[in-house]
Amino acid sequence: METKDGFLVLNKDKGCTSHDCVKQIRKLLNTKKVGHTGTLDPEVIGTLPIAIGSATRFIQYLPQEKTYIGQIKLGIRTKTDDIQGEIINKKSWPKISYKKLDQYLNRFRGIIKQIPPKVSSVHVNGERAYKKSFNNEIFELAPREVKIEELILMKWDQISGIIEIKIKCSAGTYIRAIARDIGEILNSEGCLLQLKRISACGFDEQNSIKISDIEKEKGKKTSKNFIIPTISALNHISTFVLSNKEQINYWQTGRAIKFDINYFNESKTFDYKKPIKVIDKRKILLGIGFLNKEQTNINPKLVLNAK
């Protein structure tokens, strides 16, 4: 299979770490420069965007929202806030109506503060929290602000105490923590039973593939190319076109490009503080720039094919 720079949307299986997936893609595509856009726990399945080649430099400019479908088991508290962890408490759950439960979920909609799970990758005094937890160290994690853009109650089984939700959230949101906290506000306990990520960083499940699909294509003379061009992943940010060779030369040598603010006046979505993707007349991606404070120049921040 021909390898190009861009993004590959992996449909991750259970039991595989995100790092394992990167290693397998490196081997299958015979390329060293591979990275993922955000870790999925081994037990979580679903959408894991993988950056290939120069696309690794653009990960920070992708949309950061992620969407999950998850099941929460009430009545159980574990050390890891998911069903795989050691059970530390059990408690009955209320047999409330679907409508009443949905009202409780209002507390988790919008901007909220959550304490990450003790078994998480958050740094505590220079060390990962999960390492401290595995060493049975006593420590506390500070609450962190996250944004829950959408939280839909999909199913509620009063008998088994299982809640199914769809949740769209900002980067850094722990669904395990939401499961734990939902149990708490219901005067019960809660842990994450299972989780699937259906979209991440502008990519969704419909465009994802399994590692086994890539393995099948390896060695074929007319194999499919699963890699999405980097520029296609940047549709959410504004575009500036360099119109002549002088501008392109300035850009490739790291110099500012003169900018006319009227260029973007018709664009209602343009945000002057956000990154701008820079392309040429052929719609080839040249890099990422930012406006200066006076909004008179675009300053290069990420330059492809720099001289």
C-alpha positions as CSV (number, residue, x, y, z in Angstrom):
1,M,0.0,0.0,0.0
2,E,1.3,3.4,-0.9
3,T,2.0,5.5,2.2
4,K,1.2,9.2,2.1
5,D,1.1,11.8,4.8
6,G,-2.3,12.3,6.4
7,F,-4.7,10.7,8.9
8,L,-5.8,7.1,9.2
9,V,-9.0,6.5,11.3
10,L,-8.5,3.3,13.2
11,N,-11.4,1.3,14.7
12,K,-9.6,0.1,17.8
13,D,-10.4,-3.3,19.3
14,K,-10.7,-4.1,23.0
15,G,-7.5,-5.1,24.8
16,C,-5.2,-3.1,22.5
17,T,-3.4,0.0,23.9
18,S,-3.2,3.1,21.7
19,H,0.6,2.7,21.7
20,D,0.3,-0.8,20.5
21,C,-1.8,0.5,17.6
22,V,0.8,3.0,16.6
23,K,3.5,0.3,16.7
24,Q,1.4,-1.9,14.4
25,I,0.7,0.9,11.9
26,R,4.4,1.8,11.8
27,K,5.2,-1.8,10.9
28,L,2.4,-2.2,8.4
29,L,3.1,1.1,6.6
30,N,6.9,0.8,7.0
31,T,7.1,4.4,8.3
32,K,8.6,5.7,11.6
33,K,6.6,9.0,11.9
34,V,3.3,7.8,13.3
35,G,1.3,9.2,16.3
36,H,-2.2,9.1,17.7
37,T,-4.5,12.1,18.5
38,G,-5.5,11.0,22.0
39,T,-5.2,7.8,24.1
40,L,-8.0,5.3,24.4
41,D,-7.9,3.0,27.4
42,P,-7.3,-0.7,26.4
43,E,-10.8,-1.7,27.3
44,V,-12.4,1.1,25.3
45,I,-13.2,0.5,21.6
46,G,-13.8,2.7,18.7
47,T,-12.4,5.7,16.9
48,L,-8.6,6.3,17.2
49,P,-7.3,8.8,14.6
50,I,-3.6,8.1,13.7
51,A,-1.4,10.7,12.1
52,I,1.1,9.6,9.4
53,G,4.3,11.5,8.4
54,S,4.0,15.3,8.5
55,A,0.4,15.0,9.7
56,T,1.8,14.4,13.2
57,R,2.7,18.1,13.3
58,F,-0.9,19.1,12.8
59,I,-2.5,17.1,15.6
60,Q,-2.8,20.1,17.9
61,Y,-4.8,22.0,15.2
62,L,-7.5,19.4,14.9
63,P,-10.9,19.8,16.6
64,Q,-10.7,18.6,20.2
65,E,-14.3,17.4,20.8
66,K,-14.9,13.7,21.2
67,T,-18.1,11.7,21.3
68,Y,-18.8,8.4,23.2
69,I,-21.5,5.9,23.8
70,G,-21.1,4.4,27.2
71,Q,-22.8,2.2,29.8
72,I,-22.7,3.0,33.5
73,K,-23.3,0.3,36.2
74,L,-24.9,1.7,39.3
75,G,-24.4,0.2,42.7
76,I,-20.6,-0.5,42.3
77,R,-17.6,1.6,43.2
78,T,-14.1,0.5,42.0
79,K,-10.6,1.7,42.5
80,T,-10.3,2.6,38.8
81,D,-13.9,3.9,38.3
82,D,-14.5,1.2,35.7
83,I,-15.8,-2.4,35.9
84,Q,-12.3,-3.8,35.5
85,G,-11.1,-2.4,38.8
86,E,-11.2,-3.8,42.3
87,I,-14.6,-3.3,43.9
88,I,-14.3,-1.1,47.0
89,N,-18.0,-0.5,47.7
90,K,-21.5,-1.7,46.8
91,K,-24.8,0.1,47.3
92,S,-28.4,-0.1,46.1
93,W,-29.6,2.4,43.5
94,P,-32.9,4.3,43.3
95,K,-35.7,3.0,41.0
96,I,-36.4,6.5,39.6
97,S,-38.2,7.3,36.3
98,Y,-36.4,7.9,33.0
99,K,-37.5,11.6,33.2
100,K,-36.2,12.0,36.8
101,L,-32.9,10.4,35.9
102,D,-32.6,12.8,32.9
103,Q,-33.1,15.7,35.2
104,Y,-30.2,14.5,37.4
105,L,-28.0,14.4,34.3
106,N,-28.5,18.2,33.9
107,R,-25.7,18.5,36.5
108,F,-23.3,17.1,34.0
109,R,-24.3,19.3,31.0
110,G,-22.3,22.4,30.1
111,I,-19.1,23.4,31.8
112,I,-18.5,21.2,34.9
113,K,-15.6,20.4,37.2
114,Q,-14.6,16.8,37.7
115,I,-11.9,15.0,39.6
116,P,-10.0,12.6,37.3
117,P,-9.8,8.9,38.3
118,K,-6.9,8.0,40.6
119,V,-5.8,5.6,37.8
120,S,-5.3,8.2,35.1
121,S,-2.4,9.8,33.3
122,V,-2.7,13.1,35.1
123,H,0.6,14.4,36.5
124,V,1.0,14.7,40.3
125,N,4.3,16.3,41.3
126,G,5.9,15.1,38.1
127,E,4.6,11.5,38.2
128,R,1.6,9.9,36.6
129,A,-1.4,9.4,38.9
130,Y,-1.8,5.8,37.9
131,K,1.8,5.0,39.0
132,K,1.1,6.5,42.4
133,S,-2.1,4.5,42.7
134,F,-0.5,1.2,41.7
135,N,2.1,1.9,44.5
136,N,-0.7,2.4,46.9
137,E,0.4,6.0,47.6
138,I,-2.1,8.4,49.3
139,F,-2.7,11.5,47.2
140,E,-5.5,13.8,46.0
141,L,-6.3,15.1,42.5
142,A,-7.6,18.6,41.9
143,P,-10.9,19.2,40.1
144,R,-10.5,20.1,36.4
145,E,-12.9,22.1,34.3
146,V,-14.3,20.3,31.2
147,K,-17.1,21.0,28.8
148,I,-20.0,18.6,28.2
149,E,-21.5,19.8,24.9
150,E,-24.2,17.1,24.7
151,L,-25.4,14.4,27.1
152,I,-28.2,12.2,25.9
153,L,-29.8,9.5,28.1
154,M,-30.3,6.7,25.7
155,K,-31.5,3.8,27.9
156,W,-32.3,3.3,31.6
157,D,-32.7,-0.2,33.0
158,Q,-34.0,0.1,36.5
159,I,-33.7,-3.6,37.2
160,S,-30.0,-4.0,36.4
161,G,-29.1,-0.5,37.3
162,I,-27.5,0.2,33.9
163,I,-27.6,3.6,32.2
164,E,-26.6,4.1,28.6
165,I,-25.6,7.6,27.5
166,K,-24.2,9.4,24.5
167,I,-21.8,12.2,25.4
168,K,-20.0,14.8,23.4
169,C,-17.2,16.5,25.4
170,S,-14.0,18.5,25.4
171,A,-10.6,16.9,25.4
172,G,-9.5,15.8,28.9
173,T,-13.0,14.6,30.0
174,Y,-13.0,11.3,31.9
175,I,-16.1,9.3,31.2
176,R,-15.1,7.0,34.1
177,A,-15.3,10.0,36.4
178,I,-18.8,10.9,35.1
179,A,-19.9,7.3,35.8
180,R,-18.5,7.5,39.4
181,D,-20.1,11.0,40.0
182,I,-23.5,10.0,38.5
183,G,-23.6,7.1,41.1
184,E,-22.8,9.6,43.8
185,I,-25.5,12.2,43.0
186,L,-28.0,9.3,42.9
187,N,-26.9,8.4,46.5
188,S,-25.5,5.2,45.2
189,E,-22.2,4.2,43.5
190,G,-21.3,4.0,39.9
191,C,-18.6,2.7,37.5
192,L,-18.1,2.6,33.8
193,L,-19.3,-0.7,32.4
194,Q,-18.3,-0.3,28.7
195,L,-17.3,2.5,26.4
196,K,-17.1,3.2,22.7
197,R,-15.7,6.3,21.1
198,I,-17.7,7.1,17.9
199,S,-15.9,10.3,16.9
200,A,-12.7,12.2,17.8
201,C,-10.9,15.2,16.4
202,G,-13.2,15.7,13.5
203,F,-13.1,12.0,12.4
204,D,-15.9,9.5,13.0
205,E,-16.7,5.8,13.1
206,Q,-18.1,5.7,9.6
207,N,-14.7,6.4,8.1
208,S,-12.7,4.1,10.4
209,I,-11.0,0.8,9.6
210,K,-9.6,-2.2,11.5
211,I,-5.9,-3.0,11.6
212,S,-7.0,-6.4,10.0
213,D,-8.3,-4.4,6.9
214,I,-4.9,-2.7,6.5
215,E,-3.2,-6.1,6.8
216,K,-5.3,-7.5,4.0
217,E,-4.3,-4.6,1.7
218,K,-0.6,-5.0,2.3
219,G,1.3,-6.1,-0.7
220,K,-1.5,-5.6,-3.2
221,K,-0.5,-3.8,-6.4
222,T,-3.8,-1.9,-6.5
223,S,-4.5,-1.5,-2.8
224,K,-6.9,1.0,-1.4
225,N,-5.4,4.1,0.3
226,F,-7.0,4.5,3.7
227,I,-5.1,7.8,4.5
228,I,-7.1,11.0,4.6
229,P,-5.1,14.0,3.3
230,T,-4.0,16.4,6.1
231,I,-5.8,19.4,4.5
232,S,-9.1,17.6,4.6
233,A,-8.8,17.4,8.4
234,L,-8.4,21.2,8.7
235,N,-11.8,22.2,7.1
236,H,-12.8,23.8,10.5
237,I,-10.2,26.5,10.4
238,S,-9.9,29.5,8.1
239,T,-7.8,29.5,4.9
240,F,-5.4,32.0,3.4
241,V,-4.2,31.5,-0.2
242,L,-0.6,32.6,-1.1
243,S,-1.1,34.0,-4.7
244,N,2.5,34.4,-6.0
245,K,6.0,32.9,-5.9
246,E,7.3,35.8,-3.8
247,Q,4.7,35.1,-1.0
248,I,5.5,31.4,-1.1
249,N,9.2,32.1,-0.9
250,Y,8.6,34.4,2.1
251,W,6.5,31.7,3.7
252,Q,9.0,28.9,3.2
253,T,11.8,31.0,4.6
254,G,9.8,31.8,7.8
255,R,9.0,35.4,7.0
256,A,5.7,37.2,7.7
257,I,3.1,37.6,4.9
258,K,1.3,41.0,4.4
259,F,-2.3,40.6,5.3
260,D,-5.4,42.5,4.3
261,I,-8.1,42.2,7.0
262,N,-10.8,42.7,4.4
263,Y,-9.8,39.3,3.0
264,F,-11.8,37.7,5.8
265,N,-14.5,40.3,6.4
266,E,-17.2,38.1,4.6
267,S,-16.4,35.1,6.8
268,K,-18.6,35.2,9.9
269,T,-16.8,32.2,11.4
270,F,-13.3,33.7,11.2
271,D,-11.6,34.0,14.6
272,Y,-8.5,36.2,14.5
273,K,-6.9,34.5,17.5
274,K,-7.1,31.0,16.0
275,P,-4.8,29.3,13.6
276,I,-5.1,29.8,9.8
277,K,-4.2,27.2,7.3
278,V,-2.1,28.5,4.5
279,I,-2.3,27.0,1.0
280,D,-1.3,27.8,-2.6
281,K,-3.4,28.3,-5.7
282,R,-3.4,24.6,-6.3
283,K,-4.9,24.0,-2.9
284,I,-1.7,22.4,-1.6
285,L,-1.2,22.8,2.2
286,L,1.8,24.9,3.0
287,G,1.4,25.2,6.8
288,I,-0.2,27.0,9.7
289,G,0.0,30.7,10.5
290,F,-1.3,33.2,13.1
291,L,-2.2,36.9,12.7
292,N,0.0,39.4,14.5
293,K,-1.7,41.7,17.1
294,E,-2.1,44.5,14.6
295,Q,-3.8,42.1,12.1
296,T,-1.5,43.3,9.3
297,N,0.6,40.1,8.9
298,I,0.3,36.3,9.0
299,N,3.3,34.9,10.9
300,P,4.4,31.4,10.0
301,K,4.0,28.9,12.9
302,L,4.3,25.6,11.1
303,V,5.9,25.5,7.6
304,L,6.0,22.5,5.4
305,N,9.0,22.2,3.0
306,A,10.8,25.1,4.8
307,K,14.0,26.4,3.1
